[in-house]
C-alpha cells in the first residue's frame, strides 16, 4: 500500500488531502490566515508553513520564467521605492527594503526586484536583464539613471509629476503599482526580513496569473512536483 500523497508536493504532511487543497484554495483567494485556518480546520502554524511552501512555487516560477518587457515602440516606466520602513518618525524604527520597479505601459507587464542599494552598479544590470534594447524608458531624476542608454526621458519630481509640455512623460503607472503592492504588505502588517522577497514574488506571480490563481497554482505545483 502507498499513500496518494507519496512523493508529491504534499508528502510528509499530517493533514488530509482535503485540508491541503483547502489551504491552497484559500491562499489563492487571499483569505486572511486566521479565517483560512477556520475554514480549513488547520492550525495557524500549519497554515503559515503551507503558505510558505506555495510561495516557494511562485518564486521558482519567476526564476524559470524571467520577465522581459519593452522593445521598439514600447515605453517602460522605472522607479524605486522603499517598503516597510518607518515614516514620519512614527512607530519603531525599521530599515526597510529598497525595491526597483519596472512596468510596461499598455500591457502592464511588471517586474519588481528587491535591491541592496540604489547605486548605478546595482540598478542598471537589473534593468538590462528585464528591459529589452530600444525601449523608451521613463524615470525620475535619480542620478543612477543618468547612464541609461537612449531613448531615455526624465521627469523631475522636484518640479512636477507630469511634464507640462508633454503629458505622456510621467511615471504614474509604476507609482500605481507601488500602491497596490504596498497595500499587500500593509494588510499583512509587514513580514520578516527573511520572507520579504518571497512575498514580493508572490505579488508578481499573482499579477501574472490573476485570471485564474487557483487553477494556475495547482498547475505549477504539479509541474514542479510530478508524481
ChimeraX attribute file (.defattr): number of C-alpha atoms within 10 A of each C-alpha:
attribute: neighborCount
match mode: 1-to-1
recipient: residues
	/A:1	3
	/A:2	5
	/A:3	9
	/A:4	11
	/A:5	14
	/A:6	12
	/A:7	12
	/A:8	15
	/A:9	16
	/A:10	19
	/A:11	11
	/A:12	11
	/A:13	13
	/A:14	10
	/A:15	14
	/A:16	12
	/A:17	13
	/A:18	9
	/A:19	16
	/A:20	18
	/A:21	16
	/A:22	18
	/A:23	25
	/A:24	22
	/A:25	19
	/A:26	19
	/A:27	21
	/A:28	20
	/A:29	11
	/A:30	12
	/A:31	14
	/A:32	12
	/A:33	19
	/A:34	13
	/A:35	12
	/A:36	22
	/A:37	21
	/A:38	11
	/A:39	14
	/A:40	19
	/A:41	14
	/A:42	18
	/A:43	14
	/A:44	14
	/A:45	11
	/A:46	16
	/A:47	21
	/A:48	15
	/A:49	12
	/A:50	17
	/A:51	17
	/A:52	15
	/A:53	16
	/A:54	22
	/A:55	22
	/A:56	16
	/A:57	22
	/A:58	22
	/A:59	20
	/A:60	13
	/A:61	17
	/A:62	16
	/A:63	11
	/A:64	8
	/A:65	9
	/A:66	10
	/A:67	16
	/A:68	18
	/A:69	22
	/A:70	23
	/A:71	15
	/A:72	10
	/A:73	8
	/A:74	16
	/A:75	22
	/A:76	26
	/A:77	24
	/A:78	23
	/A:79	21
	/A:80	23
	/A:81	14
	/A:82	16
	/A:83	20
	/A:84	20
	/A:85	17
	/A:86	14
	/A:87	10
	/A:88	6
	/A:89	8
	/A:90	8
	/A:91	9
	/A:92	8
	/A:93	11
	/A:94	11
	/A:95	11
	/A:96	13
	/A:97	18
	/A:98	18
	/A:99	22
	/A:100	21
	/A:101	20
	/A:102	30
	/A:103	26
	/A:104	24
	/A:105	17
	/A:106	10
	/A:107	11
	/A:108	16
	/A:109	17
	/A:110	21
	/A:111	27
	/A:112	23
	/A:113	18
	/A:114	18
	/A:115	17
	/A:116	11
	/A:117	14
	/A:118	18
	/A:119	13
	/A:120	16
	/A:121	10
	/A:122	14
	/A:123	19
	/A:124	15
	/A:125	11
	/A:126	16
	/A:127	18
	/A:128	12
	/A:129	13
	/A:130	16
	/A:131	24
	/A:132	16
	/A:133	15
	/A:134	16
	/A:135	20
	/A:136	21
	/A:137	25
	/A:138	22
	/A:139	24
	/A:140	20
	/A:141	15
	/A:142	16
	/A:143	10
	/A:144	14
	/A:145	22
	/A:146	14
	/A:147	10
	/A:148	15
	/A:149	12
	/A:150	11
	/A:151	12
	/A:152	17
	/A:153	18
	/A:154	17
	/A:155	18
	/A:156	15
	/A:157	15
	/A:158	8
	/A:159	9
	/A:160	10
	/A:161	15
	/A:162	16
	/A:163	15
	/A:164	11
	/A:165	7
	/A:166	8
	/A:167	9
	/A:168	11
	/A:169	18
	/A:170	23
	/A:171	23
	/A:172	14
	/A:173	17
	/A:174	24
	/A:175	17
	/A:176	10
	/A:177	18
	/A:178	19
	/A:179	10
	/A:180	13
	/A:181	16
	/A:182	18
	/A:183	12
	/A:184	15
	/A:185	17
	/A:186	13
	/A:187	9
	/A:188	11
	/A:189	9
	/A:190	16
	/A:191	13
	/A:192	9
	/A:193	12
	/A:194	8
	/A:195	12
	/A:196	18
	/A:197	19
	/A:198	18
	/A:199	22
	/A:200	21
	/A:201	24
	/A:202	19
	/A:203	21
	/A:204	22
	/A:205	21
	/A:206	17
	/A:207	15
	/A:208	16
	/A:209	13
	/A:210	13
	/A:211	10
	/A:212	11
	/A:213	20
	/A:214	18
	/A:215	12
	/A:216	16
	/A:217	22
	/A:218	16
	/A:219	12
	/A:220	16
	/A:221	19
	/A:222	13
	/A:223	12
	/A:224	13
	/A:225	13
	/A:226	10
	/A:227	11
